[in-house]
Amino acid sequence: MNHVIFLNGVWSNYQAYDLVRTIAPYQLKHWISKFGFKSQVIDFCCVLSYKQIIELLKKFISDETIAVGVSTNFLGSGGDKMSSVLRYVKANYPNIKIITGGANRSTWMPGIRMPGIHFTGYSEDELVAWLFAQQKKSPPNVKFDITTSDHRFDDTDCISPNEVLPIELGRGCMFKCKFCNTPNKGKRKSTYQRNYQNILDEIQWNKEQFGVTRYNFLDDTVNEDPIKLLNLSKIKEHLGFGIIWNGYIRADLIWSNQKTAEYLIDSGMRTCFMGIETFNKEAGDTIGKGWAP
């Protein structure tokens, strides 16, 4: 029995040999389970065939299924295939709603007249409210809070030991870079970072259940806070094993607090993405970057 089936793609610019899951459908799956809604993620749809996706849908759809949800962010060039999948759902399961989620409304489903049910951005509370509304019930007054998130993958997610799993350390950023359009910038320190013990618990769970020790940190800026990095550098001390991770960092923050370079290495950072800097002082001042050329 599944109330929702999530169809998902992979992280942008994927290669067939380097599939990286995105966190959104799994976070939604875990959150709605707290309210009695069961769901299944069918991942890597961009590399599955139409026939494979249909066979998986048949396996997981039941009389209790309310919706098939589709990610609009990470399907790459698989739009035509997904259009065919959704036409199959509409033709064979007319009572099941089709919902979409992502940064923007989908534009890649020709021939599918969408019902207007699209969840933009973080949608934990909105999806819970919508599911209760389908049952003509009022949702409980409980709101998602990233700082206390106890996210877990489970056995139905089919995790492999050699995977790089996504993990949220928080949502938002304390900085206000002028070129950035994220709605979560300028956050007050410590109001958007996840409880450190909850992070440790999730890492421990993934090691015990799946053998996973490699991660994609999803923070806007992993090295924004020296105290946060100090905590991450003690993961091996606290858990008895280390991890390897990649994520987004700022070079100027390492320069301004050089002790954090050691924290980054001790925490398990092995690859990273650095923001593009400018060596033109006027351009730097314009965008709010104070680092001198």
Disulfide bonds with the S-S distance in Angstrom:
none
